[in-house]
Amino acid sequence: MTIQEVWTKAREVMGPKCRVCPECDGRACRGEIPGVGGMGSGSSFTVCREYLKRVKVLMDLVYEPSEIDTSMELLGRRFDVPFFMAPIGGMDSNYNGYLTDEAFADMTIRGMVDSGSLSFTPDAFYDSLYELQLPIIKDVGGVAIPTVKPWALPRLMEKIRQAEDVNALAVACDIDSCGNLLLKKAGKPVYPISQEGMGRIVNSTRLPFIPKGIMTPAAARRCADAGCYGIVVSSHGGRVMEDSPAPCSMLPEIREAVGTRLKIFVDGGIRSGMDVFKCLALGADAVLIGRPYVIAAHGGGREGVVLYSQKIRNELRDAMVMTGCKSLSDITRDKIRVQ
Ligand SMILES: Cc1cc2nc3c(=O)[nH]c(=O)nc-3n(C[C@H](O)[C@H](O)[C@H](O)COP(=O)(O)O)c2cc1C
């Protein structure tokens, strides 16, 4: 199977909610929730691609050739690549039900481990989604990061215990789900979490804690002060609030605010190895990629997920060759210009 065949098959089976556009940029699906779009005008999604296109990469081929290393350390392990799968829930509500939640979880969690990476896995307004993933996570030795909704603290802690029971490497929480339309519609209350609340969570689990949906230097500093392991700079794919900037555009300020106290992940519109390179140069340690992995799973199952990862890794390696970067730590701010 080739990556082109994966995309061709996905186009046959995915409609009508995801149209598998030549570029997944949020224009065709504007305002479609349930569906795969950004909220309202869709601008918080489309701005991600617009910003990444303004980031230009500087060639430098005056160096002694050597091996290129795309691997990174995370959670005390080595991963082959600095990109991971973002949590995407609702195969029925947001897509067309061609894949069940369980089939999707199986192919993506295992496919990401095969890729030398891992998945952040979703939670939803219905409990079965979170729970059906747990045995799969256990089976891959816990190499995944369950991402819990910001429920009231007792419920949140219950779900963190479930993640501990399957030896997950860490646990994340998409606090930006406070703007999630599907949770609102289902009448399921979720809440912001204070620095003190985060501190309580951090102190009551052995799992490293990673809030997702951090967009300001001040919020990032509060997460660092609370003892979080990392943050995901994210606007939830533009699905929870209108008029967010591109998350990657906030990276320089956020990195400056927290230094190396937190691992910084970012997502939103990252579609190529060159985009991964740009986000690392802007200040991220690693990135998450969401919607394209769903397309890869629809078109090629577990193998499609691996093929897509290989494509991104090859593109990242090419970008590193062309810019004189031997390892990820060489991908610094002076390798790019924002125009
Ligand atoms: C259909 C859909 C469902 C999503 N479900 C979740 C979820 O359950 N939990 C979560 O933290 N993020 C969820 N997200 C947000 C993604 O994790 C990610 O932040 C976002 O899609 C940006 O990445 P992308 O542009 O590469 O898709 C969802 C996004 C989409 C499109």
The ligand as a Tripos MOL2 file, in Angstrom:
@<TRIPOS>MOLECULE
LIG
   31    33     1     0     0
SMALL
NO_CHARGES

@<TRIPOS>ATOM
      1 C1        -13.4430   15.5400   15.2620 C.3       1 LIG1
      2 C2        -12.5160   16.0010   16.3370 C.ar      1 LIG1
      3 C3        -12.6330   15.4640   17.6180 C.ar      1 LIG1
      4 C4        -11.7540   15.8820   18.6250 C.ar      1 LIG1
      5 N1        -11.8570   15.3210   19.8640 N.ar      1 LIG1
      6 C5        -10.9820   15.7020   20.8440 C.ar      1 LIG1
      7 C6        -11.0340   15.1020   22.1340 C.ar      1 LIG1
      8 O1        -11.8400   14.2470   22.4400 O.2       1 LIG1
      9 N2        -10.1280   15.5290   23.0580 N.ar      1 LIG1
     10 C7         -9.1900   16.4920   22.7720 C.ar      1 LIG1
     11 O2         -8.3810   16.8440   23.6340 O.2       1 LIG1
     12 N3         -9.1230   17.0550   21.5530 N.ar      1 LIG1
     13 C8         -9.9890   16.6840   20.5970 C.ar      1 LIG1
     14 N4         -9.9080   17.2570   19.3480 N.ar      1 LIG1
     15 C9         -8.8490   18.2730   19.0920 C.3       1 LIG1
     16 C10        -7.5540   17.6180   18.5990 C.3       1 LIG1
     17 O3         -6.9500   16.8530   19.5890 O.3       1 LIG1
     18 C11        -6.5190   18.6630   18.1340 C.3       1 LIG1
     19 O4         -6.3010   19.5730   19.1990 O.3       1 LIG1
     20 C12        -6.9780   19.4240   16.9170 C.3       1 LIG1
     21 O5         -7.6890   18.6130   16.0220 O.3       1 LIG1
     22 C13        -5.8270   20.1740   16.2000 C.3       1 LIG1
     23 O6         -5.0640   19.3750   15.4040 O.3       1 LIG1
     24 P1         -5.2910   19.1180   13.8000 P.3       1 LIG1
     25 O7         -5.4630   20.4510   13.1230 O.co2     1 LIG1
     26 O8         -4.0260   18.4300   13.4100 O.co2     1 LIG1
     27 O9         -6.5030   18.2680   13.6730 O.co2     1 LIG1
     28 C14       -10.7650   16.8610   18.3370 C.ar      1 LIG1
     29 C15       -10.6620   17.3750   17.0470 C.ar      1 LIG1
     30 C16       -11.5090   16.9580   16.0460 C.ar      1 LIG1
     31 C17       -11.3500   17.5290   14.6620 C.3       1 LIG1
@<TRIPOS>BOND
     1     1     2 1
     2     2     3 ar
     3     2    30 ar
     4     3     4 ar
     5     4     5 ar
     6     4    28 ar
     7     5     6 ar
     8     6     7 ar
     9     6    13 1
    10     7     8 2
    11     7     9 ar
    12     9    10 ar
    13    10    11 2
    14    10    12 ar
    15    12    13 ar
    16    13    14 ar
    17    14    15 1
    18    14    28 ar
    19    15    16 1
    20    16    17 1
    21    16    18 1
    22    18    19 1
    23    18    20 1
    24    20    21 1
    25    20    22 1
    26    22    23 1
    27    23    24 1
    28    24    25 2
    29    24    26 1
    30    24    27 1
    31    28    29 ar
    32    29    30 ar
    33    30    31 1
@<TRIPOS>SUBSTRUCTURE
     1 LIG1         1 GROUP 0 **** ****
